[in-house]
């Protein structure tokens, strides 16, 4: 198993945001919850530096 890095999380955030912006007609509830989680994880990592 590989460790998840902050860069991986930031990339996932970018990908999810792009998908939401490209297809706003879809239900993105789960993706929005994932975005909130990823954003919190990145913020915590940034504070820890």
Residue pairs with C-beta under 8 A, 6 or more apart in sequence:
6 42
6 45
6 46
9 38
9 41
9 42
9 45
10 42
12 34
12 38
13 35
13 38
13 39
13 42
16 31
16 34
16 35
16 38
17 35
19 28
19 31
20 28
20 31
20 32
